[in-house]
Amino acid sequence: MPCMLVDPSQKYKPYTPLHLQSRQWPSKRSTVPPIWLSTDLRDGNQALANPMTIEQKTTFFQLLVQCGYKEIEVAYPAASDTDFNFVRGLIEKKQVPDDVWIQVLTPAREDLITRTIDSVAGTRQAIIHMYNATSPLFRGVVFKNSKEETIQLAVEHTKLVRRLTEECTEKHGTVFRYEYSPETFSQTEPEFSVEICDAVKAAWGKAGTDTLNKIIFNLPATVEIAPPNHFADLVEYFHTHISEREKILISLHPHNDRGTGIAAAELGILAGADRVEGCLFGNGERTGNVDLVNLALNYYTQGIHPNVDFDDIQRIIDIVTQCNDLPVHPRHPYAGELVFTAFSGSHQDAIKKGFEDQEKRHALARSRGDGEIWEMPYLPIDPADLGQTYEAVIRVNSQSGKGGIAYLVKQYLQLDLPRKMQIVFYKVVQAVADREAREMTVDDITTAFCEAYHFGGSKYEGRLALRSFKITSVPNPDGADEVRNVRQFDGTILVDGVLRVIRGDGNGPISALLHALLTHLDVDLALREYTVHPINTEADQQNSRAASFIELVPANDRKSTRSWWGAGVDRDVAASGLRAVLSAVNSYIEDRPLPELKLSVGFNALSGQSDVASVILNSLGLELPRRLQATFFEVVQRAAASSGGEIAQDALSVLFKETYGYGLPPAQLSLKSFELDRVERGIHLSGEFVLGGKVETVKGVGNGPLSALLACLHQLVEGALVIREYSEHAIGEGTEVSAATYVELVYGVTENERERKTSGWGVVSDTDITASGLHAVVSAVSRVGVVWKAEA
């Protein structure tokens, strides 16, 4: 059976509107905040199922002081010993700052007034807040009083408050102010509210124009019974009809029975009020008092500082909920867990674009010395102003869009995805969200990105991973201008756990890598889109990086509807692009087989230079320069000719060591020891050389260690030695790292009136990079057929 009436007018009467002749409040605008009074410890406390303990009230009081409240209603002291003792404790322990007024509430009853004033005796300053109900319902039903009797009650007890407070001031030095509330003001005839307050003011007899001497008339919406515009009319009527308005502070005490407590307070202030009483997060009887946090931050978002601070709002929430044992609703304005959160795709896209645009506007404003105005879709306040992070601004579920997901990737991975890539990754996230049927956390999204694009280190590596590379510019074979030189890619990549040396040529690093992947792994893809942006360039110039995004398509179909995206980050912009290429290629190859490097089977005559270099890389850890690859490949071909064009892997490693003396005892010449000193002309090297078993000390000077070494060697050999190529790289990791150095030496000498030129390589590894280079040069000397001066 239905409970709600078909015609509720048969049971409920509408409010009676107030007809003001020249209503002023609708066209007014607030430019300063009101005076605030927190009544959390009184009105808020009496509304709790389990009232706060003295310890909890003390904690709450300290929080209110820290927030900046200068007027705090601390108790209804006559109601219980707990309240009375709490007030005495604050005073006796000197916990009330000198600039804070504590307020205590009492009804118009002599014994309760006496005990209330006793509770604050000895404090520096206090507000006595007395009330009696004035509405027809309370006059006729609850108290059976006429208007005259109601006024008389207020007047007599106001005089009592005056007498007792003056006695207390004389005895204890406490300074008092007086506040009177015509309780149930919003249901009282407006003219009667003015009449009783004028009578109270006359009875008090001490109201002055100085702020601290003004009498406070508090106008409670004890029960909210009409729209906020009606409450504003009541306040404006009171404001314009009360006598000696300059001696009065009008205070509001809105409740929230209709859910319009905030609106009633804001409109009431426009109507002439000076002060507002309420609770943090709106605690209070029934639906609560007006929310002081909400109201204050409404001013803040209009560019008006409310004179109270919520710059660590989560701490405030934690303390209030701990003391009240009441949660803050997830959708509570400014404070709820979800109030800065957008799940909707369109909202997320707007916020993402808003942040991007605002970043540009703020940069321009800073350059001009202008203020950085917050103007953001769906976010009326910057969460950072409340001590909150942007972590919860965008959260993702199945209703979310690509913009929100891209925003989170940008915030947490610092990657600003191209629009087309946003669309592709959105489908990845949506698939997970639909499957899981839950909200996607930031960790879920960033993990999905790292897995999809093999991004973020070895944990997410795909089948192909870049280990090292070198880009060389060489003249175009067709003789074109230098600006059109060919770029050669020489690199080492990990392919299914095996190191491979690959080589390719192109008009840039990316096309050279794509050519290398086609040549060695039969991956035939072409570049369709490439974008790059810097990361951390302003905040950290030393560690700035480049983020690259690559879209690859089948080489034979540049307009293909199928494409593969990749992302890469590196301090070197070229390296970031190469990493992005391999990221996309990993998505392309999936689990299809790739051409293998058959290390265990051996190499036949069809194996290329890179295949041979891959074996040396895996067996000895050496990344051979391209010219050395070519030179050693000729050595391998000659060695394999005698065995039908084949050579085993182990034999290949042995052949390399024997050819270049790598890891073997020195042949003709060795450098036993050396010392380097910086002199005016450069570097001075003093070395002990072992030549044919004989030790000779030779000294030389050059502009670096290697040229100084050559100066020494020229004292031992006929002719001239010149370094044609030098390269180095690290072997190993951490404390086990060493340097591998490659030197190609060219030797020229005149014999029998004919010039002879030969070249040879030296390959050495050493924990000291300088020693590695010097020994590599000496090793190369033994392979170029030098003529020693001692023999000449």
HELIX and SHEET records of a PDB file:
HELIX    1   1 PRO A    8  GLN A   10  5                                   3    
HELIX    2   2 TRP A   25  SER A   27  5                                   3    
HELIX    3   3 ASP A   40  GLY A   44  3                                   5    
HELIX    4   4 ASN A   45  GLN A   46  1                                   2    
HELIX    5   5 ILE A   54  CYS A   67  1                                  14    
HELIX    6   6 PRO A   77  ALA A   79  5                                   3    
HELIX    7   7 ASP A   81  GLU A   92  1                                  12    
HELIX    8   8 GLU A  110  VAL A  120  1                                  11    
HELIX    9   9 PRO A  136  LEU A  137  1                                   2    
HELIX   10  10 PHE A  138  VAL A  142  3                                   5    
HELIX   11  11 LYS A  147  HIS A  172  1                                  26    
HELIX   12  12 PHE A  185  GLN A  187  5                                   3    
HELIX   13  13 PRO A  190  TRP A  204  1                                  15    
HELIX   14  14 THR A  211  ASN A  213  5                                   3    
HELIX   15  15 PRO A  228  HIS A  241  1                                  14    
HELIX   16  16 ARG A  245  LYS A  247  5                                   3    
HELIX   17  17 GLY A  261  LEU A  270  1                                  10    
HELIX   18  18 LEU A  280  GLY A  282  5                                   3    
HELIX   19  19 LEU A  292  TYR A  300  1                                   9    
HELIX   20  20 ILE A  313  ASN A  324  1                                  12    
HELIX   21  21 GLY A  345  ARG A  368  1                                  24    
HELIX   22  22 PRO A  383  LEU A  386  5                                   4    
HELIX   23  23 LYS A  402  LEU A  413  1                                  12    
HELIX   24  24 ARG A  419  GLU A  436  1                                  18    
HELIX   25  25 VAL A  442  TYR A  453  1                                  12    
HELIX   26  26 SER A  458  TYR A  460  5                                   3    
HELIX   27  27 GLU A  482  ARG A  484  5                                   3    
HELIX   28  28 PRO A  509  LEU A  521  1                                  13    
HELIX   29  29 VAL A  573  ILE A  589  1                                  17    
HELIX   30  30 GLN A  609  LEU A  620  1                                  12    
HELIX   31  31 ARG A  626  ALA A  641  1                                  16    
HELIX   32  32 GLN A  649  TYR A  660  1                                  12    
HELIX   33  33 PRO A  705  LEU A  713  1                                   9    
HELIX   34  34 GLY A  734  GLU A  736  5                                   3    
HELIX   35  35 ILE A  769  VAL A  781  1                                  13    
SHEET    1   A 8 ILE A  35  SER A  38  0                                        
SHEET    2   A 8 ARG A 275  GLY A 278  1                                        
SHEET    3   A 8 ILE A 248  PRO A 254  1                                        
SHEET    4   A 8 ILE A 215  ALA A 221  1                                        
SHEET    5   A 8 VAL A 175  GLU A 183  1                                        
SHEET    6   A 8 GLN A 125  ALA A 133  1                                        
SHEET    7   A 8 TRP A 101  PRO A 107  1                                        
SHEET    8   A 8 GLU A  71  ALA A  75  1                                        
SHEET    1   B 3 LEU A 464  VAL A 474  0                                        
SHEET    2   B 3 VAL A 486  VAL A 495 -1                                        
SHEET    3   B 3 VAL A 498  GLY A 506 -1                                        
SHEET    1   C 3 LEU A 525  ILE A 535  0                                        
SHEET    2   C 3 ARG A 545  PRO A 554 -1                                        
SHEET    3   C 3 TRP A 564  ASP A 570 -1                                        
SHEET    1   D 3 LEU A 669  VAL A 679  0                                        
SHEET    2   D 3 GLY A 682  LEU A 691 -1                                        
SHEET    3   D 3 LYS A 694  GLY A 702 -1                                        
SHEET    1   E 3 ALA A 720  ILE A 731  0                                        
SHEET    2   E 3 SER A 738  GLU A 751 -1                                        
SHEET    3   E 3 ARG A 754  ASP A 766 -1                                        
END                                                                             
